[in-house]
Amino acid sequence: MNIRIVREALHKEPFEPFNLRLADGRSVPVPHRDFVAIGRRRVHVILEDDSGMTIEPFMIVSLDTPAKKPKSGNGKHRRE
């Protein structure tokens, strides 16, 4: 994947969390832009357990946006 696409996702306003889908089937969550640093040839991601992961861009097959949870109800209160 072109590293430019990752940069665009990080700079989107408002930011939307996404997952980096890797060629080996793993999914790496990016909950906030502060969890990622992009170098010239690598993407560095801080994981939930405070460990880090360095990813070669060619290992990223897609950027997936987690499905948004539907709002429960329609916002109206019903009395019976």
mmCIF file of the N, C-alpha and C atoms, coordinates in Angstrom:
data_MODEL
# 
_entry.id   MODEL 
# 
loop_
_atom_site.group_PDB 
_atom_site.id 
_atom_site.type_symbol 
_atom_site.label_atom_id 
_atom_site.label_alt_id 
_atom_site.label_comp_id 
_atom_site.label_asym_id 
_atom_site.label_entity_id 
_atom_site.label_seq_id 
_atom_site.pdbx_PDB_ins_code 
_atom_site.Cartn_x 
_atom_site.Cartn_y 
_atom_site.Cartn_z 
_atom_site.occupancy 
_atom_site.B_iso_or_equiv 
_atom_site.pdbx_formal_charge 
_atom_site.auth_seq_id 
_atom_site.auth_comp_id 
_atom_site.auth_asym_id 
_atom_site.auth_atom_id 
_atom_site.pdbx_PDB_model_num 
ATOM 1   N N  . MET A 1 1  ? 0.852   -1.181  0.000  1.00 0.00 ? 1  MET A N  1 
ATOM 2   C CA . MET A 1 1  ? 0.000   0.000   0.000  1.00 0.00 ? 1  MET A CA 1 
ATOM 3   C C  . MET A 1 1  ? 0.892   1.236   0.000  1.00 0.00 ? 1  MET A C  1 
ATOM 4   N N  . ASN A 1 2  ? 0.412   2.241   -0.618 1.00 0.00 ? 2  ASN A N  1 
ATOM 5   C CA . ASN A 1 2  ? 1.129   3.500   -0.658 1.00 0.00 ? 2  ASN A CA 1 
ATOM 6   C C  . ASN A 1 2  ? 1.038   4.178   0.711  1.00 0.00 ? 2  ASN A C  1 
ATOM 7   N N  . ILE A 1 3  ? 2.166   4.570   1.259  1.00 0.00 ? 3  ILE A N  1 
ATOM 8   C CA . ILE A 1 3  ? 2.207   5.188   2.591  1.00 0.00 ? 3  ILE A CA 1 
ATOM 9   C C  . ILE A 1 3  ? 1.407   6.495   2.635  1.00 0.00 ? 3  ILE A C  1 
ATOM 10  N N  . ARG A 1 4  ? 1.203   7.112   1.485  1.00 0.00 ? 4  ARG A N  1 
ATOM 11  C CA . ARG A 1 4  ? 0.421   8.343   1.391  1.00 0.00 ? 4  ARG A CA 1 
ATOM 12  C C  . ARG A 1 4  ? -1.016  8.119   1.868  1.00 0.00 ? 4  ARG A C  1 
ATOM 13  N N  . ILE A 1 5  ? -1.560  6.941   1.603  1.00 0.00 ? 5  ILE A N  1 
ATOM 14  C CA . ILE A 1 5  ? -2.933  6.634   2.011  1.00 0.00 ? 5  ILE A CA 1 
ATOM 15  C C  . ILE A 1 5  ? -3.044  6.594   3.534  1.00 0.00 ? 5  ILE A C  1 
ATOM 16  N N  . VAL A 1 6  ? -2.020  6.073   4.188  1.00 0.00 ? 6  VAL A N  1 
ATOM 17  C CA . VAL A 1 6  ? -2.010  6.053   5.656  1.00 0.00 ? 6  VAL A CA 1 
ATOM 18  C C  . VAL A 1 6  ? -1.935  7.483   6.180  1.00 0.00 ? 6  VAL A C  1 
ATOM 19  N N  . ARG A 1 7  ? -1.091  8.291   5.570  1.00 0.00 ? 7  ARG A N  1 
ATOM 20  C CA . ARG A 1 7  ? -0.987  9.701   5.989  1.00 0.00 ? 7  ARG A CA 1 
ATOM 21  C C  . ARG A 1 7  ? -2.328  10.417  5.847  1.00 0.00 ? 7  ARG A C  1 
ATOM 22  N N  . GLU A 1 8  ? -3.005  10.182  4.737  1.00 0.00 ? 8  GLU A N  1 
ATOM 23  C CA . GLU A 1 8  ? -4.308  10.828  4.512  1.00 0.00 ? 8  GLU A CA 1 
ATOM 24  C C  . GLU A 1 8  ? -5.318  10.424  5.585  1.00 0.00 ? 8  GLU A C  1 
ATOM 25  N N  . ALA A 1 9  ? -5.312  9.140   5.960  1.00 0.00 ? 9  ALA A N  1 
ATOM 26  C CA . ALA A 1 9  ? -6.238  8.672   7.001  1.00 0.00 ? 9  ALA A CA 1 
ATOM 27  C C  . ALA A 1 9  ? -5.921  9.326   8.346  1.00 0.00 ? 9  ALA A C  1 
ATOM 28  N N  . LEU A 1 10 ? -4.639  9.547   8.620  1.00 0.00 ? 10 LEU A N  1 
ATOM 29  C CA . LEU A 1 10 ? -4.243  10.173  9.886  1.00 0.00 ? 10 LEU A CA 1 
ATOM 30  C C  . LEU A 1 10 ? -4.613  11.649  9.948  1.00 0.00 ? 10 LEU A C  1 
ATOM 31  N N  . HIS A 1 11 ? -4.649  12.302  8.811  1.00 0.00 ? 11 HIS A N  1 
ATOM 32  C CA . HIS A 1 11 ? -4.936  13.737  8.784  1.00 0.00 ? 11 HIS A CA 1 
ATOM 33  C C  . HIS A 1 11 ? -6.397  14.073  8.486  1.00 0.00 ? 11 HIS A C  1 
ATOM 34  N N  . LYS A 1 12 ? -7.211  13.057  8.336  1.00 0.00 ? 12 LYS A N  1 
ATOM 35  C CA . LYS A 1 12 ? -8.626  13.289  8.055  1.00 0.00 ? 12 LYS A CA 1 
ATOM 36  C C  . LYS A 1 12 ? -9.267  14.050  9.221  1.00 0.00 ? 12 LYS A C  1 
ATOM 37  N N  . GLU A 1 13 ? -10.112 15.013  8.898  1.00 0.00 ? 13 GLU A N  1 
ATOM 38  C CA . GLU A 1 13 ? -10.826 15.799  9.912  1.00 0.00 ? 13 GLU A CA 1 
ATOM 39  C C  . GLU A 1 13 ? -12.318 15.599  9.749  1.00 0.00 ? 13 GLU A C  1 
ATOM 40  N N  . PRO A 1 14 ? -13.038 15.205  10.747 1.00 0.00 ? 14 PRO A N  1 
ATOM 41  C CA . PRO A 1 14 ? -12.500 14.751  12.024 1.00 0.00 ? 14 PRO A CA 1 
ATOM 42  C C  . PRO A 1 14 ? -11.856 13.375  11.859 1.00 0.00 ? 14 PRO A C  1 
ATOM 43  N N  . PHE A 1 15 ? -10.914 13.088  12.728 1.00 0.00 ? 15 PHE A N  1 
ATOM 44  C CA . PHE A 1 15 ? -10.218 11.807  12.664 1.00 0.00 ? 15 PHE A CA 1 
ATOM 45  C C  . PHE A 1 15 ? -11.198 10.676  12.937 1.00 0.00 ? 15 PHE A C  1 
ATOM 46  N N  . GLU A 1 16 ? -11.084 9.603   12.165 1.00 0.00 ? 16 GLU A N  1 
ATOM 47  C CA . GLU A 1 16 ? -11.887 8.398   12.388 1.00 0.00 ? 16 GLU A CA 1 
ATOM 48  C C  . GLU A 1 16 ? -10.934 7.236   12.642 1.00 0.00 ? 16 GLU A C  1 
ATOM 49  N N  . PRO A 1 17 ? -11.100 6.536   13.769 1.00 0.00 ? 17 PRO A N  1 
ATOM 50  C CA . PRO A 1 17 ? -10.250 5.376   14.039 1.00 0.00 ? 17 PRO A CA 1 
ATOM 51  C C  . PRO A 1 17 ? -10.329 4.382   12.885 1.00 0.00 ? 17 PRO A C  1 
ATOM 52  N N  . PHE A 1 18 ? -9.230  3.669   12.659 1.00 0.00 ? 18 PHE A N  1 
ATOM 53  C CA . PHE A 1 18 ? -9.202  2.672   11.591 1.00 0.00 ? 18 PHE A CA 1 
ATOM 54  C C  . PHE A 1 18 ? -8.287  1.529   11.977 1.00 0.00 ? 18 PHE A C  1 
ATOM 55  N N  . ASN A 1 19 ? -8.338  0.476   11.211 1.00 0.00 ? 19 ASN A N  1 
ATOM 56  C CA . ASN A 1 19 ? -7.473  -0.687  11.408 1.00 0.00 ? 19 ASN A CA 1 
ATOM 57  C C  . ASN A 1 19 ? -6.598  -0.838  10.178 1.00 0.00 ? 19 ASN A C  1 
ATOM 58  N N  . LEU A 1 20 ? -5.343  -1.165  10.414 1.00 0.00 ? 20 LEU A N  1 
ATOM 59  C CA . LEU A 1 20 ? -4.450  -1.516  9.318  1.00 0.00 ? 20 LEU A CA 1 
ATOM 60  C C  . LEU A 1 20 ? -4.558  -3.020  9.141  1.00 0.00 ? 20 LEU A C  1 
ATOM 61  N N  . ARG A 1 21 ? -5.078  -3.471  8.017  1.00 0.00 ? 21 ARG A N  1 
ATOM 62  C CA . ARG A 1 21 ? -5.194  -4.898  7.726  1.00 0.00 ? 21 ARG A CA 1 
ATOM 63  C C  . ARG A 1 21 ? -3.901  -5.327  7.052  1.00 0.00 ? 21 ARG A C  1 
ATOM 64  N N  . LEU A 1 22 ? -3.222  -6.322  7.664  1.00 0.00 ? 22 LEU A N  1 
ATOM 65  C CA . LEU A 1 22 ? -1.928  -6.768  7.159  1.00 0.00 ? 22 LEU A CA 1 
ATOM 66  C C  . LEU A 1 22 ? -2.050  -8.010  6.294  1.00 0.00 ? 22 LEU A C  1 
ATOM 67  N N  . ALA A 1 23 ? -1.042  -8.249  5.491  1.00 0.00 ? 23 ALA A N  1 
ATOM 68  C CA . ALA A 1 23 ? -1.039  -9.373  4.549  1.00 0.00 ? 23 ALA A CA 1 
ATOM 69  C C  . ALA A 1 23 ? -1.144  -10.722 5.264  1.00 0.00 ? 23 ALA A C  1 
ATOM 70  N N  . ASP A 1 24 ? -0.682  -10.804 6.508  1.00 0.00 ? 24 ASP A N  1 
ATOM 71  C CA . ASP A 1 24 ? -0.747  -12.076 7.238  1.00 0.00 ? 24 ASP A CA 1 
ATOM 72  C C  . ASP A 1 24 ? -2.085  -12.268 7.958  1.00 0.00 ? 24 ASP A C  1 
ATOM 73  N N  . GLY A 1 25 ? -3.039  -11.358 7.742  1.00 0.00 ? 25 GLY A N  1 
ATOM 74  C CA . GLY A 1 25 ? -4.372  -11.492 8.319  1.00 0.00 ? 25 GLY A CA 1 
ATOM 75  C C  . GLY A 1 25 ? -4.582  -10.706 9.601  1.00 0.00 ? 25 GLY A C  1 
ATOM 76  N N  . ARG A 1 26 ? -3.514  -10.203 10.198 1.00 0.00 ? 26 ARG A N  1 
ATOM 77  C CA . ARG A 1 26 ? -3.671  -9.425  11.433 1.00 0.00 ? 26 ARG A CA 1 
ATOM 78  C C  . ARG A 1 26 ? -4.319  -8.076  11.138 1.00 0.00 ? 26 ARG A C  1 
ATOM 79  N N  . SER A 1 27 ? -4.937  -7.538  12.169 1.00 0.00 ? 27 SER A N  1 
ATOM 80  C CA . SER A 1 27 ? -5.550  -6.225  12.091 1.00 0.00 ? 27 SER A CA 1 
ATOM 81  C C  . SER A 1 27 ? -4.961  -5.380  13.218 1.00 0.00 ? 27 SER A C  1 
ATOM 82  N N  . VAL A 1 28 ? -4.377  -4.259  12.885 1.00 0.00 ? 28 VAL A N  1 
ATOM 83  C CA . VAL A 1 28 ? -3.727  -3.391  13.863 1.00 0.00 ? 28 VAL A CA 1 
ATOM 84  C C  . VAL A 1 28 ? -4.592  -2.148  14.052 1.00 0.00 ? 28 VAL A C  1 
ATOM 85  N N  . PRO A 1 29 ? -5.167  -1.972  15.255 1.00 0.00 ? 29 PRO A N  1 
ATOM 86  C CA . PRO A 1 29 ? -6.042  -0.822  15.481 1.00 0.00 ? 29 PRO A CA 1 
ATOM 87  C C  . PRO A 1 29 ? -5.258  0.485   15.631 1.00 0.00 ? 29 PRO A C  1 
ATOM 88  N N  . VAL A 1 30 ? -5.813  1.541   15.058 1.00 0.00 ? 30 VAL A N  1 
ATOM 89  C CA . VAL A 1 30 ? -5.270  2.891   15.206 1.00 0.00 ? 30 VAL A CA 1 
ATOM 90  C C  . VAL A 1 30 ? -6.402  3.738   15.790 1.00 0.00 ? 30 VAL A C  1 
ATOM 91  N N  . PRO A 1 31 ? -6.493  3.810   17.129 1.00 0.00 ? 31 PRO A N  1 
ATOM 92  C CA . PRO A 1 31 ? -7.604  4.523   17.756 1.00 0.00 ? 31 PRO A CA 1 
ATOM 93  C C  . PRO A 1 31 ? -7.489  6.044   17.694 1.00 0.00 ? 31 PRO A C  1 
ATOM 94  N N  . HIS A 1 32 ? -6.256  6.546   17.503 1.00 0.00 ? 32 HIS A N  1 
ATOM 95  C CA . HIS A 1 32 ? -6.030  7.988   17.461 1.00 0.00 ? 32 HIS A CA 1 
ATOM 96  C C  . HIS A 1 32 ? -4.743  8.249   16.691 1.00 0.00 ? 32 HIS A C  1 
ATOM 97  N N  . ARG A 1 33 ? -4.661  9.394   16.047 1.00 0.00 ? 33 ARG A N  1 
ATOM 98  C CA . ARG A 1 33 ? -3.476  9.690   15.231 1.00 0.00 ? 33 ARG A CA 1 
ATOM 99  C C  . ARG A 1 33 ? -2.189  9.750   16.051 1.00 0.00 ? 33 ARG A C  1 
ATOM 100 N N  . ASP A 1 34 ? -2.295  9.998   17.350 1.00 0.00 ? 34 ASP A N  1 
ATOM 101 C CA . ASP A 1 34 ? -1.099  10.056  18.197 1.00 0.00 ? 34 ASP A CA 1 
ATOM 102 C C  . ASP A 1 34 ? -0.436  8.696   18.388 1.00 0.00 ? 34 ASP A C  1 
ATOM 103 N N  . PHE A 1 35 ? -1.091  7.628   17.982 1.00 0.00 ? 35 PHE A N  1 
ATOM 104 C CA . PHE A 1 35 ? -0.549  6.281   18.132 1.00 0.00 ? 35 PHE A CA 1 
ATOM 105 C C  . PHE A 1 35 ? 0.313   5.859   16.938 1.00 0.00 ? 35 PHE A C  1 
ATOM 106 N N  . VAL A 1 36 ? 0.492   6.741   15.962 1.00 0.00 ? 36 VAL A N  1 
ATOM 107 C CA . VAL A 1 36 ? 1.209   6.386   14.738 1.00 0.00 ? 36 VAL A CA 1 
ATOM 108 C C  . VAL A 1 36 ? 2.284   7.419   14.414 1.00 0.00 ? 36 VAL A C  1 
ATOM 109 N N  . ALA A 1 37 ? 3.427   6.911   13.979 1.00 0.00 ? 37 ALA A N  1 
ATOM 110 C CA . ALA A 1 37 ? 4.478   7.766   13.425 1.00 0.00 ? 37 ALA A CA 1 
ATOM 111 C C  . ALA A 1 37 ? 4.844   7.172   12.070 1.00 0.00 ? 37 ALA A C  1 
ATOM 112 N N  . ILE A 1 38 ? 4.955   8.032   11.087 1.00 0.00 ? 38 ILE A N  1 
ATOM 113 C CA . ILE A 1 38 ? 5.288   7.556   9.745  1.00 0.00 ? 38 ILE A CA 1 
ATOM 114 C C  . ILE A 1 38 ? 6.678   8.050   9.377  1.00 0.00 ? 38 ILE A C  1 
ATOM 115 N N  . GLY A 1 39 ? 7.522   7.099   9.038  1.00 0.00 ? 39 GLY A N  1 
ATOM 116 C CA . GLY A 1 39 ? 8.861   7.428   8.568  1.00 0.00 ? 39 GLY A CA 1 
ATOM 117 C C  . GLY A 1 39 ? 8.874   7.431   7.048  1.00 0.00 ? 39 GLY A C  1 
ATOM 118 N N  . ARG A 1 40 ? 10.055  7.473   6.492  1.00 0.00 ? 40 ARG A N  1 
ATOM 119 C CA . ARG A 1 40 ? 10.165  7.478   5.034  1.00 0.00 ? 40 ARG A CA 1 
ATOM 120 C C  . ARG A 1 40 ? 9.717   6.159   4.422  1.00 0.00 ? 40 ARG A C  1 
ATOM 121 N N  . ARG A 1 41 ? 10.006  5.063   5.141  1.00 0.00 ? 41 ARG A N  1 
ATOM 122 C CA . ARG A 1 41 ? 9.705   3.744   4.578  1.00 0.00 ? 41 ARG A CA 1 
ATOM 123 C C  . ARG A 1 41 ? 8.987   2.809   5.544  1.00 0.00 ? 41 ARG A C  1 
ATOM 124 N N  . ARG A 1 42 ? 8.555   3.311   6.675  1.00 0.00 ? 42 ARG A N  1 
ATOM 125 C CA . ARG A 1 42 ? 7.919   2.440   7.663  1.00 0.00 ? 42 ARG A CA 1 
ATOM 126 C C  . ARG A 1 42 ? 6.808   3.184   8.410  1.00 0.00 ? 42 ARG A C  1 
ATOM 127 N N  . VAL A 1 43 ? 5.890   2.402   8.932  1.00 0.00 ? 43 VAL A N  1 
ATOM 128 C CA . VAL A 1 43 ? 4.815   2.921   9.771  1.00 0.00 ? 43 VAL A CA 1 
ATOM 129 C C  . VAL A 1 43 ? 5.032   2.326   11.159 1.00 0.00 ? 43 VAL A C  1 
ATOM 130 N N  . HIS A 1 44 ? 5.090   3.179   12.169 1.00 0.00 ? 44 HIS A N  1 
ATOM 131 C CA . HIS A 1 44 ? 5.291   2.742   13.544 1.00 0.00 ? 44 HIS A CA 1 
ATOM 132 C C  . HIS A 1 44 ? 3.980   2.970   14.298 1.00 0.00 ? 44 HIS A C  1 
ATOM 133 N N  . VAL A 1 45 ? 3.491   1.901   14.943 1.00 0.00 ? 45 VAL A N  1 
ATOM 134 C CA . VAL A 1 45 ? 2.213   1.972   15.656 1.00 0.00 ? 45 VAL A CA 1 
ATOM 135 C C  . VAL A 1 45 ? 2.435   1.569   17.106 1.00 0.00 ? 45 VAL A C  1 
ATOM 136 N N  . ILE A 1 46 ? 1.873   2.363   18.032 1.00 0.00 ? 46 ILE A N  1 
ATOM 137 C CA . ILE A 1 46 ? 1.877   2.010   19.450 1.00 0.00 ? 46 ILE A CA 1 
ATOM 138 C C  . ILE A 1 46 ? 0.590   1.238   19.706 1.00 0.00 ? 46 ILE A C  1 
ATOM 139 N N  . LEU A 1 47 ? 0.721   0.073   20.318 1.00 0.00 ? 47 LEU A N  1 
ATOM 140 C CA . LEU A 1 47 ? -0.421  -0.798  20.574 1.00 0.00 ? 47 LEU A CA 1 
ATOM 141 C C  . LEU A 1 47 ? -1.015  -0.537  21.952 1.00 0.00 ? 47 LEU A C  1 
ATOM 142 N N  . GLU A 1 48 ? -2.177  -1.119  22.218 1.00 0.00 ? 48 GLU A N  1 
ATOM 143 C CA . GLU A 1 48 ? -2.890  -0.899  23.477 1.00 0.00 ? 48 GLU A CA 1 
ATOM 144 C C  . GLU A 1 48 ? -2.071  -1.283  24.707 1.00 0.00 ? 48 GLU A C  1 
ATOM 145 N N  . ASP A 1 49 ? -1.198  -2.289  24.570 1.00 0.00 ? 49 ASP A N  1 
ATOM 146 C CA . ASP A 1 49 ? -0.399  -2.730  25.726 1.00 0.00 ? 49 ASP A CA 1 
ATOM 147 C C  . ASP A 1 49 ? 0.911   -1.947  25.847 1.00 0.00 ? 49 ASP A C  1 
ATOM 148 N N  . ASP A 1 50 ? 1.000   -0.807  25.173 1.00 0.00 ? 50 ASP A N  1 
ATOM 149 C CA . ASP A 1 50 ? 2.167   0.080   25.159 1.00 0.00 ? 50 ASP A CA 1 
ATOM 150 C C  . ASP A 1 50 ? 3.377   -0.502  24.446 1.00 0.00 ? 50 ASP A C  1 
ATOM 151 N N  . SER A 1 51 ? 3.212   -1.626  23.784 1.00 0.00 ? 51 SER A N  1 
ATOM 152 C CA . SER A 1 51 ? 4.294   -2.134  22.950 1.00 0.00 ? 51 SER A CA 1 
ATOM 153 C C  . SER A 1 51 ? 4.199   -1.420  21.606 1.00 0.00 ? 51 SER A C  1 
ATOM 154 N N  . GLY A 1 52 ? 5.179   -1.612  20.769 1.00 0.00 ? 52 GLY A N  1 
ATOM 155 C CA . GLY A 1 52 ? 5.171   -0.963  19.472 1.00 0.00 ? 52 GLY A CA 1 
ATOM 156 C C  . GLY A 1 52 ? 5.311   -1.969  18.349 1.00 0.00 ? 52 GLY A C  1 
ATOM 157 N N  . MET A 1 53 ? 4.946   -1.539  17.165 1.00 0.00 ? 53 MET A N  1 
ATOM 158 C CA . MET A 1 53 ? 5.035   -2.397  15.989 1.00 0.00 ? 53 MET A CA 1 
ATOM 159 C C  . MET A 1 53 ? 5.505   -1.541  14.820 1.00 0.00 ? 53 MET A C  1 
ATOM 160 N N  . THR A 1 54 ? 6.490   -2.039  14.109 1.00 0.00 ? 54 THR A N  1 
ATOM 161 C CA . THR A 1 54 ? 6.964   -1.367  12.906 1.00 0.00 ? 54 THR A CA 1 
ATOM 162 C C  . THR A 1 54 ? 6.485   -2.171  11.705 1.00 0.00 ? 54 THR A C  1 
ATOM 163 N N  . ILE A 1 55 ? 5.838   -1.480  10.780 1.00 0.00 ? 55 ILE A N  1 
ATOM 164 C CA . ILE A 1 55 ? 5.205   -2.157  9.651  1.00 0.00 ? 55 ILE A CA 1 
ATOM 165 C C  . ILE A 1 55 ? 5.767   -1.605  8.343  1.00 0.00 ? 55 ILE A C  1 
ATOM 166 N N  . GLU A 1 56 ? 6.151   -2.495  7.468  1.00 0.00 ? 56 GLU A N  1 
ATOM 167 C CA . GLU A 1 56 ? 6.547   -2.111  6.116  1.00 0.00 ? 56 GLU A CA 1 
ATOM 168 C C  . GLU A 1 56 ? 5.257   -1.813  5.333  1.00 0.00 ? 56 GLU A C  1 
ATOM 169 N N  . PRO A 1 57 ? 5.197   -0.726  4.594  1.00 0.00 ? 57 PRO A N  1 
ATOM 170 C CA . PRO A 1 57 ? 3.969   -0.383  3.870  1.00 0.00 ? 57 PRO A CA 1 
ATOM 171 C C  . PRO A 1 57 ? 3.468   -1.487  2.934  1.00 0.00 ? 57 PRO A C  1 
ATOM 172 N N  . PHE A 1 58 ? 4.357   -2.274  2.349  1.00 0.00 ? 58 PHE A N  1 
ATOM 173 C CA . PHE A 1 58 ? 3.893   -3.327  1.437  1.00 0.00 ? 58 PHE A CA 1 
ATOM 174 C C  . PHE A 1 58 ? 3.151   -4.436  2.172  1.00 0.00 ? 58 PHE A C  1 
ATOM 175 N N  . MET A 1 59 ? 3.256   -4.482  3.510  1.00 0.00 ? 59 MET A N  1 
ATOM 176 C CA . MET A 1 59 ? 2.524   -5.475  4.304  1.00 0.00 ? 59 MET A CA 1 
ATOM 177 C C  . MET A 1 59 ? 1.081   -5.036  4.584  1.00 0.00 ? 59 MET A C  1 
ATOM 178 N N  . ILE A 1 60 ? 0.774   -3.759  4.360  1.00 0.00 ? 60 ILE A N  1 
ATOM 179 C CA . ILE A 1 60 ? -0.577  -3.238  4.606  1.00 0.00 ? 60 ILE A CA 1 
ATOM 180 C C  . ILE A 1 60 ? -1.408  -3.461  3.346  1.00 0.00 ? 60 ILE A C  1 
ATOM 181 N N  . VAL A 1 61 ? -2.474  -4.250  3.485  1.00 0.00 ? 61 VAL A N  1 
ATOM 182 C CA . VAL A 1 61 ? -3.313  -4.530  2.322  1.00 0.00 ? 61 VAL A CA 1 
ATOM 183 C C  . VAL A 1 61 ? -4.543  -3.624  2.256  1.00 0.00 ? 61 VAL A C  1 
ATOM 184 N N  . SER A 1 62 ? -4.965  -3.097  3.424  1.00 0.00 ? 62 SER A N  1 
ATOM 185 C CA . SER A 1 62 ? -6.100  -2.179  3.408  1.00 0.00 ? 62 SER A CA 1 
ATOM 186 C C  . SER A 1 62 ? -6.192  -1.408  4.709  1.00 0.00 ? 62 SER A C  1 
ATOM 187 N N  . LEU A 1 63 ? -6.947  -0.328  4.672  1.00 0.00 ? 63 LEU A N  1 
ATOM 188 C CA . LEU A 1 63 ? -7.319  0.421   5.866  1.00 0.00 ? 63 LEU A CA 1 
ATOM 189 C C  . LEU A 1 63 ? -8.808  0.199   6.037  1.00 0.00 ? 63 LEU A C  1 
ATOM 190 N N  . ASP A 1 64 ? -9.187  -0.342  7.167  1.00 0.00 ? 64 ASP A N  1 
ATOM 191 C CA . ASP A 1 64 ? -10.592 -0.631  7.425  1.00 0.00 ? 64 ASP A CA 1 
ATOM 192 C C  . ASP A 1 64 ? -11.102 0.264   8.537  1.00 0.00 ? 64 ASP A C  1 
ATOM 193 N N  . THR A 1 65 ? -12.256 0.857   8.319  1.00 0.00 ? 65 THR A N  1 
ATOM 194 C CA . THR A 1 65 ? -12.901 1.654   9.351  1.00 0.00 ? 65 THR A CA 1 
ATOM 195 C C  . THR A 1 65 ? -13.872 0.751   10.096 1.00 0.00 ? 65 THR A C  1 
ATOM 196 N N  . PRO A 1 66 ? -13.727 0.641   11.428 1.00 0.00 ? 66 PRO A N  1 
ATOM 197 C CA . PRO A 1 66 ? -14.666 -0.199  12.172 1.00 0.00 ? 66 PRO A CA 1 
ATOM 198 C C  . PRO A 1 66 ? -16.099 0.263   11.942 1.00 0.00 ? 66 PRO A C  1 
ATOM 199 N N  . ALA A 1 67 ? -16.992 -0.703  11.883 1.00 0.00 ? 67 ALA A N  1 
ATOM 200 C CA . ALA A 1 67 ? -18.409 -0.374  11.690 1.00 0.00 ? 67 ALA A CA 1 
ATOM 201 C C  . ALA A 1 67 ? -18.902 0.444   12.875 1.00 0.00 ? 67 ALA A C  1 
ATOM 202 N N  . LYS A 1 68 ? -19.624 1.486   12.555 1.00 0.00 ? 68 LYS A N  1 
ATOM 203 C CA . LYS A 1 68 ? -20.186 2.311   13.621 1.00 0.00 ? 68 LYS A CA 1 
ATOM 204 C C  . LYS A 1 68 ? -21.373 1.598   14.231 1.00 0.00 ? 68 LYS A C  1 
ATOM 205 N N  . LYS A 1 69 ? -21.470 1.675   15.557 1.00 0.00 ? 69 LYS A N  1 
ATOM 206 C CA . LYS A 1 69 ? -22.590 1.039   16.250 1.00 0.00 ? 69 LYS A CA 1 
ATOM 207 C C  . LYS A 1 69 ? -23.856 1.854   15.988 1.00 0.00 ? 69 LYS A C  1 
ATOM 208 N N  . PRO A 1 70 ? -24.925 1.170   15.607 1.00 0.00 ? 70 PRO A N  1 
ATOM 209 C CA . PRO A 1 70 ? -26.170 1.911   15.381 1.00 0.00 ? 70 PRO A CA 1 
ATOM 210 C C  . PRO A 1 70 ? -26.693 2.468   16.698 1.00 0.00 ? 70 PRO A C  1 
ATOM 211 N N  . LYS A 1 71 ? -27.277 3.634   16.606 1.00 0.00 ? 71 LYS A N  1 
ATOM 212 C CA . LYS A 1 71 ? -27.869 4.234   17.801 1.00 0.00 ? 71 LYS A CA 1 
ATOM 213 C C  . LYS A 1 71 ? -29.096 3.429   18.184 1.00 0.00 ? 71 LYS A C  1 
ATOM 214 N N  . SER A 1 72 ? -29.238 3.185   19.467 1.00 0.00 ? 72 SER A N  1 
ATOM 215 C CA . SER A 1 72 ? -30.406 2.432   19.902 1.00 0.00 ? 72 SER A CA 1 
ATOM 216 C C  . SER A 1 72 ? -31.607 3.371   19.967 1.00 0.00 ? 72 SER A C  1 
ATOM 217 N N  . GLY A 1 73 ? -32.694 2.906   19.455 1.00 0.00 ? 73 GLY A N  1 
ATOM 218 C CA . GLY A 1 73 ? -33.922 3.704   19.455 1.00 0.00 ? 73 GLY A CA 1 
ATOM 219 C C  . GLY A 1 73 ? -33.838 4.837   18.462 1.00 0.00 ? 73 GLY A C  1 
ATOM 220 N N  . ASN A 1 74 ? -34.832 5.683   18.480 1.00 0.00 ? 74 ASN A N  1 
ATOM 221 C CA . ASN A 1 74 ? -34.851 6.811   17.562 1.00 0.00 ? 74 ASN A CA 1 
ATOM 222 C C  . ASN A 1 74 ? -34.731 8.151   18.296 1.00 0.00 ? 74 ASN A C  1 
ATOM 223 N N  . GLY A 1 75 ? -34.339 8.077   19.574 1.00 0.00 ? 75 GLY A N  1 
ATOM 224 C CA . GLY A 1 75 ? -34.175 9.297   20.327 1.00 0.00 ? 75 GLY A CA 1 
ATOM 225 C C  . GLY A 1 75 ? -35.443 9.817   20.968 1.00 0.00 ? 75 GLY A C  1 
ATOM 226 N N  . LYS A 1 76 ? -36.579 9.187   20.644 1.00 0.00 ? 76 LYS A N  1 
ATOM 227 C CA . LYS A 1 76 ? -37.850 9.589   21.220 1.00 0.00 ? 76 LYS A CA 1 
ATOM 228 C C  . LYS A 1 76 ? -38.195 8.664   22.368 1.00 0.00 ? 76 LYS A C  1 
ATOM 229 N N  . HIS A 1 77 ? -38.739 9.229   23.398 1.00 0.00 ? 77 HIS A N  1 
ATOM 230 C CA . HIS A 1 77 ? -39.168 8.430   24.548 1.00 0.00 ? 77 HIS A CA 1 
ATOM 231 C C  . HIS A 1 77 ? -40.653 8.113   24.385 1.00 0.00 ? 77 HIS A C  1 
ATOM 232 N N  . ARG A 1 78 ? -40.965 6.891   24.670 1.00 0.00 ? 78 ARG A N  1 
ATOM 233 C CA . ARG A 1 78 ? -42.337 6.451   24.489 1.00 0.00 ? 78 ARG A CA 1 
ATOM 234 C C  . ARG A 1 78 ? -42.947 6.112   25.843 1.00 0.00 ? 78 ARG A C  1 
ATOM 235 N N  . ARG A 1 79 ? -44.096 6.655   26.110 1.00 0.00 ? 79 ARG A N  1 
ATOM 236 C CA . ARG A 1 79 ? -44.797 6.342   27.356 1.00 0.00 ? 79 ARG A CA 1 
ATOM 237 C C  . ARG A 1 79 ? -45.944 5.400   27.073 1.00 0.00 ? 79 ARG A C  1 
ATOM 238 N N  . GLU A 1 80 ? -46.105 4.473   27.976 1.00 0.00 ? 80 GLU A N  1 
ATOM 239 C CA . GLU A 1 80 ? -47.223 3.534   27.805 1.00 0.00 ? 80 GLU A CA 1 
ATOM 240 C C  . GLU A 1 80 ? -48.139 3.573   28.989 1.00 0.00 ? 80 GLU A C  1 
# 
